[in-house]
Structure formats: C-alpha cells, structure tokens
Amino acid sequence: MKKNSTYTFLLLFNFFLLAAQQKKVDSLLTILKSEYLPKNEQASILIDIAFFHPNNQIALDYAKKSLKLSEKINSSILQAHALEQISDLEMKLGFNNLSISASLRALKIHKELKSKDGQAFCYNNLAMCFYFDHDYKTAITYFKKAIDNYSGIDQRKKASIILNLGEIYRELGQLDSAKIHFQKSLIQNKTLNNQPLQGYALGNLGMVYNSENKLVDAKKNLNEAIAILSKLNDPYSTSTYIATLGQVYQKENKKKLAEKKLIEAYQMAKKNSLKDEIRNFSKMLAELYEETAQYPKALKYQKLFQIYQDSLVNKDNIKKLEQIKAGYEIDKRETEISLLNTINKNQKKWMLSLIFGLSLLTLLSYLLYRGNLKAKRSNKLLAEQKEVISKREQEKALLLRELNHRVKNNLQMISSLLNLQSNKLSGHPAQEAIITGRQRVEALSLVHRKLYQEGVDTRIHVKEYISELILGLFHGFDANFEPEFNIADVNVNIDAAIPLALIVNEIVINALKYAYAEITDPALKVHIQPAGEKHLSIQISDNGIGFKDIDASKKTNSLGLKIINSLVQQLDGSIQKTINNGTHWKMEVKVG
C-alpha cells in the first residue's frame, strides 16, 4: 500500500475525548464563574477547559489565558502545563514551529522541576511536530527520549509512543523495526487491555505484512483491527485498513473482493470528508480498474484523484510566490529609477562636453575619447540591467503560470463542490440549475488549464480549446454520437476566449438537453472561421426538434439565452437564430 501519514495513530487518545467534551466544558465554565476561586485554581481550570474544548482555536485562547495567569502568580508547574496544552493545540492547528517553541519552554521548566513524566510529554510533542514536518530522524530521537523518561505511571502513553515509533519505521520502509515495535505495543497492551491501542497495533502490523507480501498474516491482523475500530467509530483508521485489505485481495487476484473493499473504504472516506483518503482510495481504484481493463471506471477515479490532489494546496508555496512577486515589483521599480538616473547623468555629461568643446577646441580629442569611454561603460551597465530585467520577467512568467494553476485548481474545486451538491439534490428542481452552473465553471476552468499547460502566453488555440470543451459536454451528457467540427486554427486572447467558450457551452448544452428527444440520427455541426482581421464567424447547427412555439416565450426568457445574447454584445457581435429542420445559430464576434 502507498505510504499514508497516519496522524490518527500519533494523536491516539485525543480522538476518544470527543463524546462528552462539551458537557465537561460547560461544567468547568460554571465553576470558573465563582467569585471566590483562587487564582491557581482558575489557572488549572482554564487548562482543563483548553484540554476538553472541541474547538481548537477557542481552546488555544483559554490555554494562553492560563499561561498568563500562571506567570502572574509565578507558578512554574502551571506554566508548564499551560505550555504543554498550547503546544498540543498549535500542532493540531498546523503551526508546528509555534508548537515546538511552546514544548521547548515547557521542557525547560520540567527539567528544573526534575519531572520525568513532564519531560516525556514534551519530548513526545516535539517528536510529533518533527514527524509532521517529515523530519523522521529527529522525530525518532525525541520518541526514544520520551520512552526513556516515562516513569511507568502511565504505561498507556508509553505504549502509544512505541506504536508511533513503529509507524515512523513503517513510513521509512524499515519493516523489521516497525514490526518489532508494533509487536512490543501488543505485548504491553495485554495488561492494559486498551481497545484503540490494540486496533491500531494490529492494523499497522497488517500493513507491514502486506508490504512483505505475507498475505495470510496481513488479512488476519487487518480483519481483527477493522472489527475493533469499527465499534469505536474511527472512520479514518478503519477506512485505511479496509483499503489495505482490498490491496491484499488484489495481490491474491481476487479482483471482486478487492473492488468491494476499496469501494467500501472510498465511501467511508467520502461520508466523513477525509480528503487525503478520498484521494488515495481513488488512485487505488483507478489502478485496479485499469488492471482489469475497466477503462471508463478507471478514468472516473483517476479524475477524482486529480481533483483532490490539486485541491490540497500548499500554503507555504503560495506565500513564497507572493514574496517573490512583491520582491520583483520592488526590484523592477528600483531598476527603472536607476536606469533613468543613469540616462540623465549621461545626458548632462554630454551637454557639458559639447559646451566645453566649443570653448576649448584644443581639448576636443580628449573630451571625445572620454565621452566615448563613458558611453561604453553606460552601455555595459545598461546590458547588465537588461539582463536583470530579463530575469525578473522570467520570474513574472513563473508567477503568471502559477496563478493560472491556482485559478484552475480553485475552479476545479468549485466544480467538485457543485457536483457534490447536485448529487445531494437528486430529484430536486434546483439540481439542474446547479449542474448547469458547474458546466459553466468547467468551461472557465478549461481556459486556465490550457494557459497552465501551454505556458505564460495569454492566447488560446480556438480549434483545440472549443473541440475539447464540446467533447467534454458530450461525455458529460453520455451522447451516443460525435459532433462535426470545421474550426480554423486561430488564436484569440483570454478576454475573448472566455465569453466565446461560454456562448458555445450554452448552445451545445441546450441542444444536448432538448434537441434530440425524438431524433434517431442526431447530428451537431460546429463551424468557426475568420471573418475579417479581428472577427470570427461562428455557426452551430443541429437536426433536432427546434424551439417549439409553445415554449418560445419560456425559451426567450431563459437564463441561457440571456447569457448568450449578453456575451455576444460583450464581443461587439451579432446573432441570428434560424429554425429549419433543427436550430441554426449564426454569429459574428470581435476577438481582437
């Protein structure tokens, strides 16, 4: 199975606090309102509220209040506990650097207090932060320190750290070390009898056996883990183990069982909005269907994989790109100012040289030589600055390419969300409107996908773009015939490409939805050719039933027709619709 970051294992015991959290928080808030509560008890209750509160951001605010109060009353142990909670919450919120800082402050206090268990807790949090940052070597070091420092009071925590350490070894592909640690945690759990720990250790061990192709042992451990964790309502781990079991069946050439398990895992992940798992399981299903030559299904899940892959955006990369962009703008302005200053300086020197030359002809040769030398230096400087500007332009091109990529991803995410919403509205009158809206968003997304694939040029190849757009609509409506294209190989800029795409999108969708209800041999023809220097002639015709008189008023006032007319006007164009053995649209628009 492809390696997954099993964060649930690392946050093992936090998952099972959710059941009665809000009730506990309400009770603690009531106690906190007491007028006669000592400040040290207030600080302690604030830490408990932070621990139990289901909203991590609100919990972090309570933890910070506790730290401030603990510092005010000069209580080292309360400061350490508040910092531990801050570290845990910052890590859950994704701010690993802030989590590490809080853990190191807490660790310093625990060392001064000589608290072994406190040090073990801090080492554990540090290990998890470095694990999430994929610094496995440092994470292993801190996990080992955590194991060494636990005094034995809480063997459950120690067993969970052993389990976490085994998971890192599994991620690194060190299967023997991983197996040893999972087996250790199972042995230790015989006295603890902790069901979650038992389930995770068995499941992880099953994943190791799968990697080693010990399929009988893998199935035994995975099935036991699934049975335990299903009762504990842990969809993340349960779906992961079910998917792994599906891969075991795939290796055994039991394709039907493999498909059943992978579909079960996918549906569980989808029900619980587990994006990483939806992405991973979609990839597994695509590979299974490709292996069994079920190519339409393989394509479906490959597309799902790509959608979720693109949607998991790296925020750090966006921030770096923005910094590069800002730096480019500043450097560009500085370069322009420097260039102007150089030009002005040279102009003044030439003027002085000419005046001086007229008054002192005897020094003309010397002055001309000197002026020529300075001109060469200036040209050299200009060449260097031109090179700098060229590099900045390349950076700008990279930024523009990345911007198109981000816009494409965002539009694809919107399309995916609209698709999910339309599925939930099956049979509802609003479903058709949402599906139509999604198709319009996909038409816009296609523009930016083309720009991203073809580079930083802001012009679109009409033939390739319109053909792909229409074929996508035919696929989406399961049309059983092929369109006929006669499209010139011309380019248009993005400002014209977007409205042009939406016009074609609306007309083709209208035809696919309404034109061929009673037609045995349906046809659709698309003709796009230049009409002058900056104009295109567009003709789209079908052999459908046409716009019936009884629907004329309704069709005339429909949103789709209003969009078509509005976009044609936007392109300074004209439109004509003829109904004769079908519908024939004839337009001429300005694209330059």
PyMOL commands that set and color helices and strands:
alter all, ss='L'
color gray80, all
select helices_A, chain A and resi 7-10+15-17+21-32+39-52+56-72+76-92+96-113+116-132+136-149+155-171+175-192+195-211+215-231+235-251+255-271+275-291+295-311+315-359+361-424+430-454+462-476+494-515+549-556+559-570
alter helices_A, ss='H'
color red, helices_A
select strands_A, chain A and resi 459-461+484-487+491-493+524-530+535-542+574-579+583-590
alter strands_A, ss='S'
color yellow, strands_A
deselect
rebuild
show_as cartoon
